[in-house]
């Protein structure tokens, strides 16, 4: 992941590791990360795969909402990425 960040010229604000399963809502590290993003500490998320972020509708919905409202501007993964405009188009957002 560090190599991808370097290659893509991404500024890494922090490296967070969540040990709790993404199948159930209420993960403390995810909650703290999203809180920090909402506070403006970062504008995107770099993760191994989207299912590492959310495998439940509560966490997934919160991430989608933050993308839809422009708080999260990019989601990047080694195999693909979304920016606000692509993800909003993909999700059918009316806010563009």
Buried (B, 14 or more C-beta within 10 A) or exposed (E): BEEBBEEEEBEEBEEEEBEEEBEEBEBEEBBEBBEBBEEEEBBBBBBEEBEEBBBBEEBBEBBBEBBBEBBBBBBBBEEEBBBBEBBBEEEEBEEE
